Amino acid sequence: MSRWKRKGLIIIQYKYDHRPDHVHIMKGKKEIMKFDFETWQVMSGKMTKKIKKILLELREEGKI
């Protein structure tokens, strides 16, 4: 499992979770979005500017 904290959100990638490769974005204990980072598609929830910026930063850092 990989876990990152950014701007009040927690981004989690489970190593052996189901396909497609995706991350869970949490605020506290509540999942607010699930995101497929291979196709750059929202699987559930809603993309915000804040979340998009965080995901782009993680991609630039080579983490997702």
C-alpha positions in Angstrom: 0.0 0.0 0.0 1.2 3.5 -0.8 -0.2 6.4 1.1 0.3 10.2 0.6 -1.1 13.1 2.5 -1.6 16.3 0.6 -3.6 19.5 1.4 -5.9 17.8 3.9 -6.5 14.7 1.8 -5.2 11.2 1.9 -4.4 9.4 -1.3 -4.1 5.6 -1.1 -3.0 3.0 -3.7 -3.5 -0.6 -2.6 -0.7 -2.7 -4.2 -2.9 -5.8 -4.8 -6.3 -4.2 -5.4 -8.4 -5.0 -8.4 -7.7 -3.7 -11.9 -7.6 -1.0 -13.3 -4.8 0.6 -11.3 -6.4 3.3 -9.2 -6.1 5.4 -6.1 -8.7 6.1 -3.4 -8.9 9.7 -2.2 -10.1 10.2 1.3 -11.1 13.1 3.5 -10.9 11.9 7.0 -12.4 8.4 7.0 -14.7 9.1 4.0 -13.8 8.2 0.5 -14.6 11.2 -1.7 -13.2 9.9 -5.0 -11.8 6.8 -6.8 -9.5 7.6 -9.7 -8.1 5.4 -12.5 -4.6 6.9 -13.1 -3.9 4.7 -16.2 -6.7 6.3 -18.2 -7.0 9.4 -16.1 -10.7 8.8 -15.5 -12.8 9.3 -12.4 -14.3 6.0 -11.3 -16.5 7.4 -8.6 -17.0 10.8 -6.9 -16.2 14.2 -8.4 -12.9 15.7 -9.6 -12.1 19.1 -8.1 -9.3 21.5 -9.1 -7.6 20.7 -5.8 -7.7 16.9 -6.4 -6.5 17.3 -10.0 -3.5 19.4 -8.9 -2.6 16.8 -6.3 -2.9 14.0 -8.8 -0.8 15.9 -11.3 1.9 16.5 -8.7 2.0 12.8 -7.8 2.3 11.9 -11.5 5.1 14.4 -12.0 6.9 12.9 -8.9 6.5 9.4 -10.5 4.4 8.1 -7.6 1.3 7.2 -9.7 
